[in-house]
Amino acid sequence: MYEVHFSTKAEKYLKKIKDKKLKLRFKEAILKLSQNPYIGQAKKRVLNRNIWI
């Protein structure tokens, strides 16, 4: 299992989410990825100007 460290920007974003179900889904997805980072489909494009995959 990998250790997850959030950037300041990511922490602020997650803190602003008011919908508890959505916040829970984010946390569950991050936990799954920390356990196995190879699940899901690999993305290879620009999500926006600041995030490259």
C-alpha positions as CSV (number, residue, x, y, z in Angstrom):
1,M,0.0,0.0,0.0
2,Y,1.3,3.4,-0.9
3,E,1.2,6.5,1.3
4,V,-0.9,9.4,-0.1
5,H,0.2,13.0,0.4
6,F,-2.1,15.8,-0.8
7,S,-0.8,19.1,-2.1
8,T,-2.1,22.2,-0.5
9,K,-4.3,22.9,-3.6
10,A,-5.8,19.4,-3.4
11,E,-6.6,19.8,0.3
12,K,-8.3,23.1,-0.3
13,Y,-10.3,21.6,-3.2
14,L,-11.5,18.6,-1.1
15,K,-12.3,20.8,1.9
16,K,-14.6,22.9,-0.3
17,I,-16.8,20.0,-1.4
18,K,-20.1,20.2,0.5
19,D,-21.7,17.1,-0.8
20,K,-20.8,14.4,1.7
21,K,-21.5,11.5,-0.7
22,L,-19.2,13.0,-3.3
23,K,-16.4,13.6,-0.7
24,L,-16.8,10.0,0.4
25,R,-16.5,8.7,-3.1
26,F,-13.3,10.7,-3.6
27,K,-11.8,9.3,-0.4
28,E,-12.8,5.8,-1.4
29,A,-11.3,6.2,-4.9
30,I,-8.0,7.6,-3.4
31,L,-7.8,4.7,-0.9
32,K,-8.3,2.1,-3.7
33,L,-5.6,3.8,-5.8
34,S,-3.2,3.8,-2.9
35,Q,-3.7,0.1,-2.5
36,N,-3.3,-0.7,-6.2
37,P,-2.2,2.2,-8.4
38,Y,-2.6,0.1,-11.6
39,I,-6.4,-0.3,-11.4
40,G,-8.6,1.5,-13.9
41,Q,-7.6,2.9,-17.3
42,A,-4.4,4.9,-17.9
43,K,-5.0,8.4,-19.0
44,K,-2.6,10.2,-21.4
45,R,-3.9,13.7,-22.0
46,V,-4.2,17.1,-20.6
47,L,-7.1,17.4,-18.1
48,N,-6.7,21.2,-18.0
49,R,-3.9,23.7,-18.2
50,N,-2.4,22.8,-14.9
51,I,-2.8,19.0,-14.8
52,W,-0.9,16.6,-17.1
53,I,-1.2,12.8,-17.0
